[in-house]
Every structure is written in structure tokens, then in C-alpha cells.
Amino acid sequence: MSSSASPLSPQAALIYVMVIVSAADSEMTDRELYTIGEIVKTLPIFEDFDREKLVSTASACAELLSNEDGLDRVFDVVEAALPVRLRETAYALACDVAASDGKAGQEELRLLEMIRHRLSVERLSAAAIERGARARYARV
């Protein structure tokens, strides 16, 4: 799944987006990892994705991210793999992961902004997606 291997599937690109958000603050929480697993297990976009490949896909993303220009390389492969119609989906999944542990730090917020720009998600659409994530992951 590295950039030198075959191109990413759209599902793998979505996983990459979730992984980079989870890793943004250098702490991938159990809640974030659980959320990624549940998203892959339950959303229709992943119905033909082999769930056994989730860990290896996330590891390939982490390996790519560890390079000197890793974040740019991740963005490049994600952009190449995602059709325009799935870019809002990618942003929504990123927001879900950021909101899942109840705290979105500055690193995660900045990364969400970068994702929004790199994937050309309109600001108004992004605001609606962000509000939906906050509502879904609210706690009493």
C-alpha cells in the first residue's frame, strides 16, 4: 500500500484520511481507533473492502506519514485515489474521527482545515459536516 505499490483504492484512501486525523496530535486514542474500525465495519462505502486489510492499510499510511514529506505524500495518494464525489465523504469521516474522543486539539483542527483545502470541500459543506460530527459524538 505504499505510494510505490499499486494505487490506493478509494476505501484505502478514506482509511488514510482517518488515520492521519487520529495521528495528528501524536496520540491515536483507543476511542479513535475503535471509531475507525466501526466506520469500516458499518458504512456502505466499505461493504466490499476486506476488513482483514484494515490494520495493514493503516500501517502503510503510518509508514508513508513517517517520511520527511509524509503528510504531503499521503495527501497526494489520497487525492489521486478519491473521486470528487467521495471527497466530502472523506472529510466527514475525518470529522467523525476527530470528534470521537470528545476533544479536537489544535493539531486535529489544523489538519481538518488542510484536508478541507486539499480535497476542495466547500466551506459551507464543511461547516455542516463538522456540525453533524459534533452532534453525533456529543456526550451528556
Backbone as a ProteinNet text record, in pm:
[ID]
protein_1_A
[PRIMARY]
MSSSASPLSPQAALIYVMVIVSAADSEMTDRELYTIGEIVKTLPIFEDFDREKLVSTASACAELLSNEDGLDRVFDVVEAALPVRLRETAYALACDVAASDGKAGQEELRLLEMIRHRLSVERLSAAAIERGARARYARV
[TERTIARY]
79.7	0	84.2	210.6	291.7	270.6	321.3	299.9	369.9	468.6	536.5	463.4	369.8	290.4	173.7	79.7	-36	-111.5	-185.1	-259.1	-357.5	-389	-485	-625.2	-703.3	-846	-909.7	-1027.7	-1096	-1116.9	-1148.2	-1166.9	-1037.8	-926.1	-797.6	-766.3	-797.2	-775.5	-857.7	-980.9	-1064.8	-1002.3	-948	-880.4	-757.8	-681.8	-565.4	-606.9	-716.1	-763.3	-796.7	-864.1	-898.6	-773.3	-676.8	-552.9	-475.8	-464.1	-386.3	-452.5	-585.4	-653.9	-627.5	-636.8	-612	-468.8	-374.9	-233.8	-191.5	-279.8	-244.1	-182.4	-233.5	-182.1	-80.3	-27.4	72	18.2	-113.2	-174.5	-300.2	-289.2	-404.8	-479.2	-589.6	-661.3	-737.4	-767.1	-845.5	-981.1	-1039.4	-1170	-1161.2	-1055.2	-1038.8	-1018.9	-937.4	-914.5	-1042.3	-1118.8	-1247.2	-1340.7	-1344.4	-1431.1	-1393.8	-1265.5	-1221.4	-1268.5	-1249.8	-1294.6	-1444	-1521.3	-1667.4	-1712.3	-1647.1	-1680	-1656.5	-1541.5	-1509.5	-1605.9	-1647.5	-1737.3	-1881	-1924.2	-2067.1	-2108.9	-2021.9	-2066.2	-2068.4	-2168.8	-2181.5	-2059.4	-1989.3	-1872.7	-1765.8	-1766.7	-1666.6	-1720.9	-1840.7	-1900.2	-1818.6	-1744.4	-1661.9	-1512.8	-1482.1	-1344.5	-1317.2	-1204.9	-1165	-1119.6	-1201.6	-1171.5	-1042	-1000	-873.4	-755.4	-777.1	-670.2	-667.1	-755.7	-760.9	-628.8	-575.1	-451.2	-334.5	-323.4	-212.1	-227.3	-349.2	-372.7	-334.9	-377.1	-341.6	-190.2	-126.3	19.8	91.7	41	101.2	90.2	-21.6	-37.5	62.3	73.8	167.4	310.4	344	478.5	502.7	406.7	418.7	428.8	351.1	348.6	482.4	554.7	681.2	795	776.2	877	886.4	997.2	1020	904.7	855.5	743.4	617.2	602.7	498.1	357.2	322.9	185.2	150.9	242.8	218.5	204.3	284.8	276.1	143.1	97.4	-33.2	-141.6	-137.1	-236.9	-233.5	-115	-103.2	-170	-143.4	-203	-353.1	-395.3	-539	-611.4	-556.9	-618.9	-628	-523.3	-521.8	-625.1	-650.9	-739.7	-887.4	-914.4	-1053.7	-1121.8	-1231.4	-1309.3	-1370.2	-1397.5	-1451.2	-1576.2	-1660.2	-1785.4	-1764.5	-1643.6	-1615.8	-1533.4	-1506.5	-1422.3	-1495.2	-1623.7	-1700	-1712.1	-1722.9	-1726.1	-1596	-1484.6	-1354.8	-1350.8	-1399.1	-1398.1	-1490.5	-1605.3	-1699	-1637	-1568.5	-1504.1	-1392	-1317.9	-1212.3	-1272.2	-1383.6	-1450	-1501.7	-1554.4	-1602.2	-1488.8	-1375.1	-1261.4	-1214.3	-1207.2	-1164	-1259.9	-1389.4	-1489.9	-1508.6	-1464.6	-1497.6	-1446.1	-1331.1	-1278.2	-1316.7	-1403	-1455.3	-1363.5	-1247.8	-1156.3	-1081.2	-1101.2	-1028.3	-927.6	-801.8	-696.4	-660.9	-572.8	-531.5	-471.2	-396.3	-334.5	-441.5	-543.2	-650.8	-730.3	-759.7	-835.3	-759.3	-629.8	-547.1	-543.4	-533.1	-531.1	-664.9	-775.5	-906.5	-913.4	-859.3	-856.7	-773.5	-660.5	-574.8	-647.6	-716.3	-791.6	-898.9	-971	-1076.7	-1020.9	-908	-848	-795.6	-722.9	-664.3	-771	-883.6	-989.9	-1096.6	-1075.9	-1167.3	-1311.1	-1325.4	-1458.8	-1500.1	-1614	-1661	-1681.9	-1657.5	-1664.8	-1802.3	-1909.2	-2043.7	-2073.4	-2032.7	-2049.1	-1967.7	-1845.2	-1759.1	-1821.4	-1879.3	-1942.5	-2057.5	-2135.9	-2247.3	-2195	-2091.8	-2031.6	-1976	-1906	-1849	-1958.1	-2066	-2176.6	-2241	-2254.4	-2309.2	-2220.8	-2089.5	-1997	-2008	-2013.3	-2027.4	-2156	-2263.7	-2392	-2386.8	-2327	-2320.8	-2235.2	-2131.4	-2037.6	-2051.4	-2163.3	-2186.9	-2202.3	-2164.5	-2178.8	-2263	-2326.9	-2409	-2320.5
-119.5	0	126.3	116.8	237.6	305.4	426.8	501.6	436.7	351.9	285	157.5	110.6	-6.6	37.2	-54.3	-19.8	96.7	170.2	285.1	241.3	334.5	307	292.8	209.9	205.4	326.2	366.1	475.2	443.8	318.5	281.5	296.8	255.4	271.4	419.6	501.8	645.9	703.2	656.7	701.8	660.9	540.7	494.8	581.3	614	701.1	834.1	891.2	1019.5	1004.5	896.3	875.9	856.2	783.6	758.1	888	972.2	1095.4	1187	1186.3	1268.1	1210.6	1080.2	1016.9	1040.3	1041.5	1058.8	1205.4	1297.7	1440	1493.3	1450.6	1500.8	1404.5	1315	1215	1114.9	1108.7	1013.2	955.7	832.6	765.6	699.9	761.2	710.4	582.5	505.6	384.3	417.8	528	569.5	598.8	667.3	697.1	568.9	478.1	351.7	269.3	268.6	198.3	259.2	391.5	460.7	423.8	423	384.2	242.2	150.5	12.5	1.9	75	72.4	132.8	239	300.8	200.7	135.1	37.1	-81.1	-118.1	-232.6	-201.3	-76.2	-48.2	37.4	120.8	210.1	139.9	170.1	106.6	126.6	236.2	262.3	154.1	86	-17.4	-159.3	-175.5	-309.1	-408.9	-364.4	-459.4	-448.5	-379.8	-370.1	-488.9	-554.6	-667.8	-614.4	-632.8	-578.1	-632.9	-748.6	-804.7	-716.2	-627	-539	-404.3	-383.9	-255.5	-223.2	-317.1	-291.7	-267.6	-347.6	-328.3	-197.6	-157.8	-30.6	85.8	79.2	184.4	189.1	73.1	68	127.3	101	158.2	309.5	359.8	504.7	560.2	495.8	541.4	539.6	437.3	428.7	544.7	573	684.2	816.6	829.2	950.7	973.8	868.8	881.4	938	947.4	1007.8	1157.5	1216.8	1359.6	1445.1	1414.5	1488.7	1402.3	1325.6	1224.9	1275	1385.2	1433.7	1473.7	1540.5	1576.9	1452.5	1351.6	1227	1156.6	1156.8	1097.4	1173.6	1305.8	1385	1355.7	1341.9	1314.1	1181.8	1075.6	945.6	944.4	1016.5	1024.4	1098.7	1213	1289.1	1206.8	1132	1050.6	937.4	886.5	770.7	806.3	926.9	962.8	1034.1	977.9	1053.3	1176	1278.8	1402.9	1376	1283.5	1256.4	1198.4	1150.2	1093.7	1187.4	1305.9	1396.6	1450.3	1480.1	1519.8	1402.4	1282	1162.4	1152.6	1174.7	1170.4	1274	1393.5	1498.7	1461.8	1403.6	1362.8	1256.1	1160	1055.5	1114.1	1208.7	1276.7	1348.7	1417.5	1488.5	1391.5	1278	1177.8	1127.7	1100.5	1053	1162.1	1285	1396	1416.2	1399.6	1422.4	1302.6	1186	1062.6	1054.5	1115.8	1106.6	1227.4	1312.6	1423.8	1544.2	1537.9	1652.1	1662.8	1774.3	1800.6	1911.1	1873.1	1969.8	2053.2	2148.4	2237.9	2162.2	2056	1979.3	1916.2	1856.4	1794.3	1899.2	2011.6	2116.7	2171.3	2189.3	2237.5	2134.1	2006.5	1902.2	1894.6	1909.5	1911.6	2024.2	2139.1	2251.8	2217.5	2153	2112.7	2011.9	1916.7	1817.3	1887.1	1979	2052.5	2123	2188.6	2260.5	2165.4	2062.1	1970.3	1894.8	1865.9	1791.6	1883.3	2013.5	2113.2	2097.3	2079.6	2074.7	2218.3	2257.8	2394.8	2424.7	2548.5	2589.2	2563.5	2596.5	2575.6	2426.8	2345.5	2199.9	2149.8	2199.9	2158.4	2194.4	2313	2354.9	2261.6	2222.5	2130.3	1993.5	1946.9	1817.8	1823	1930.9	1946.7	1948.5	2019.1	2027.2	1891	1815.9	1681.1	1590.6	1600.4	1518.8	1556	1687.1	1729.8	1674.5	1677.4	1627.7	1476.7	1402.5	1255.3	1211.4	1286.3	1244.4	1325.2	1394.6	1471	1374.2	1421	1341.5	1419.1	1346.7	1409.6	1467.8
0	0	0	-18.7	-25.2	-158.9	-170.5	-293	-411.8	-389.1	-498.1	-539.4	-458.7	-492.3	-580.4	-599.5	-681.2	-617.4	-699.7	-646.4	-537.6	-451.3	-344.2	-400.4	-333.9	-363.7	-296	-339	-269.2	-120.2	-87.8	52.7	132.4	74.8	143.2	162	63.4	76.2	191	207.1	318.8	452.1	457.1	579.1	606.1	503.6	520.9	584	535.5	589.9	738.2	773.7	914.7	999.8	947.7	1021.9	1045.4	944.7	965.6	1066.9	1070.7	1172.6	1310.7	1323.4	1452.1	1499.7	1406.5	1441.4	1452.6	1422.7	1415.2	1543.4	1656.7	1784.9	1846.1	1765	1806.5	1907.8	1921.6	2014.8	1951.3	1901.5	1845	1960.4	2003.2	2120.1	2085.9	2189	2170.2	2109.6	2152.3	2100.6	1950.8	1908.4	1765.6	1685.3	1736	1666	1658.6	1767.4	1768.7	1664.1	1657.7	1562.1	1419.2	1389.3	1255.3	1223.9	1317.6	1297.9	1275.9	1354.5	1340.5	1207.9	1166.5	1037.4	925.1	928	823.2	828.5	946.9	963.4	920.4	935.4	919.3	800.1	747.2	639.8	503.6	423.3	291.3	200.8	213.8	129	145.7	260.1	288	270.9	216	211.9	130.4	29.3	-46	-10.4	99.7	148.6	239.9	219.1	302.8	438.8	541.5	674.7	733.1	684.3	730.1	689.6	592.7	544.4	616.4	713.1	782.2	851.4	926.9	1000.9	905.3	800.9	706.9	629.4	600.6	531.9	623	748.7	844.7	866	870.9	887.6	767.3	647.9	526.4	528.2	576.1	589	689.6	803.4	906.6	854.6	777.2	719.3	622.7	537.6	444	518	622.6	704.4	774.3	803.1	876	791.1	661.3	574.1	599.9	554.9	577	525	407.3	349.4	351.4	457.3	466.4	449.5	514.7	505.5	362.3	294.9	154.7	68.1	94.5	17.6	42.4	168	198.1	122.9	129.4	56.9	-93.3	-149.1	-292.6	-330.3	-253.7	-288.5	-261.2	-156.9	-127.7	-239.9	-279.7	-388.9	-516.8	-546.8	-667.9	-661.7	-542.8	-527.9	-511.3	-464.5	-433.5	-550	-598.9	-696.2	-626.8	-702.5	-647.3	-562.7	-605	-533.5	-394.3	-363.8	-231.1	-142.4	-188.3	-108.9	13.7	1.9	120.9	217.6	164.3	248.7	328.8	263	332.1	443.4	414.5	516.1	632.3	600.7	706.2	796.1	737.6	817.9	902.9	846.4	922.8	1043.1	1022.5	1132.8	1237.8	1194	1289.8	1378.7	1320	1399	1495.3	1447.5	1534.3	1650.9	1626.7	1731	1823.2	1781.5	1853.3	1995.7	2024.4	2160.6	2245.4	2191.3	2270.1	2280.4	2216.3	2221.9	2090.8	2023.1	1899.6	1930.2	1939.2	1968.9	1847.7	1868.6	1760.5	1642.8	1670.5	1562.7	1474.2	1538.1	1461	1383.5	1447.4	1379.3	1259.3	1275.3	1163.8	1052.3	1087.1	985.5	912.8	985.4	919.9	817	853.8	759.9	636.2	657.4	545.2	455.4	517	439.5	357.1	420.4	351.3	228.4	244.1	131.8	24.4	65.6	-33	-111.2	-46.4	-113.7	-173.3	-163.3	-220.6	-171.1	-40.5	19.9	48.9	-3.4	14.9	162.6	201.6	342.1	403.5	330.8	384.2	404.6	309.1	323.2	441.7	454.4	565.4	699.6	709.6	835.3	872	773.6	800.2	843.2	777.6	812.7	955	988.2	1122.3	1228.3	1201.6	1298.5	1318.8	1211.1	1221.5	1306.9	1289.3	1370	1516.3	1546.2	1685.7	1746	1669.5	1720.1	1743.6	1651.7	1665.4	1783	1814.6	1919	2047.4	2064	2187.2	2304.5	2421.2	2544.2	2644.5	2733.2	2835.6	2943.8
[MASK]
++++++++++++++++++++++++++++++++++++++++++++++++++++++++++++++++++++++++++++++++++++++++++++++++++++++++++++++++++++++++++++++++++++++++++++

